[in-house]
Amino acid sequence: MRVAFTLALIPSAKGSYLRFLFLDEPLGSSDAERRNRIVKLLVEKLLEHFEQIFLITHVDIDTEDLPCTIITLKDGKVAEVKKY
């Protein structure tokens, strides 16, 4: 996640802007308060630099008031799609 933040905040270091950010389980080892702060940072800061952020997680997060689409998988298949 640190690399993604660095690339987002210093795009000239890469030479171009990335269009999306893919995060696989960045919230798994955090408590609820820290998870909420990370998600808030993603929405408030990183969406300025990325068109899309893909967040893969097995933990519950508060999605109210987030500009997002949540895709829930069950047994490897799409079980539900919610757009907020």
Buried (B, 14 or more C-beta within 10 A) or exposed (E): EEEBBEBBEEEEEEEEEBEEBEBEEBBEEEEEEEBBEBBEEBBEEBBEBBEEBEBEBEEEBEEEEBEBEEEEEEEEEEEEEEEE
